[in-house]
Amino acid sequence: MRKDELSEKAEYSANTEVLRNDTAQLSGKLQRLLDSYLDGDVERELYQDKRAEILGQKRRPEEKNRANDARRFDVGRTDENMA
């Protein structure tokens, strides 16, 4: 394997791990928010606002992960076409 391929794979893996961690943290926040709402500690309106905010934040890493996957796939296809 070429050095640039190894470097690209390492970068992809690192980016994927960061995005997974971000998504997991946001899922945890969402669960804590739900628990607080169900326990009666948070009013419905605040819960809905915060939930929408967290879901919006959660979509960003998921979209980045999809873009990261697409970029990796496109680069792989380009390398295959060159061979």
N, C-alpha and C positions, 0 to 999 in steps of 0.2 A: 504494500500500500504506500502511496506517496505521502510525503510529509504534510502537504496541504490537506489531503483527505483525512489524515489522522487528526490534524488540528481542527478541521471542520467538525469532525465527529465529537471531539472533546468539547468544543464550543456548543454544539447542539445539545449534548448531554447536560452540560452545566446550565444552559438556558432552560431546558426542560425541567430540571430539578428545581430551579428558582421559581419557575412558574407554578409547579406543583405545590411547593411550599406556600406560595402566596395564596393559591386557591384553598389549600387546607386551612390556613389561618382565617381566611374570610368565611369559610364554612363553619369554623369554630365560633366566630363572632355571631354569625347568623343563629347558630344553635343556642348560644347564651342569651341572645336577644329574645328568641322564642321562649326559652325557659323563663325569663324574667316576665314576659307578657303573660304566660300561662300561670305564673305564680301571683299575678296581679300587681307586680312591682312597676310595670310600664303600661301606660294607657294606650288604647287602641290606635289613636292617631299618631302618637310618637312611634309606636311599633311599626306601623305601616310606612312612615317616612324613613325610619332607619333601615327597615328591610329593603325598601327600594334603593336606598343609597348603597347598602352593602351588596345587593345583587348587581347594581351597576359597576361597582368596583370589582366584583367577581367576574363579570363578563370580560373585562380588559385582559386579565392574564389568560383566560381561556381563548380569547381571540388571538393574542400574541402566540400562544402555543400552537393554534391552528396555522397561523402564518409561518411560524418556525418550521412546522411539519411540511407545509407546502413548499417553502424555500428549500428545504433539504431534499424533498422529492424532485423539485425542478433541477437542482444542481446535479443530483444523481442521474437524471435523464440526460442532461447536457453532457456529463462525463461519458455516459454510455454511447451517446450519439457520436462523440469524438473518437471513440475507440474503433 
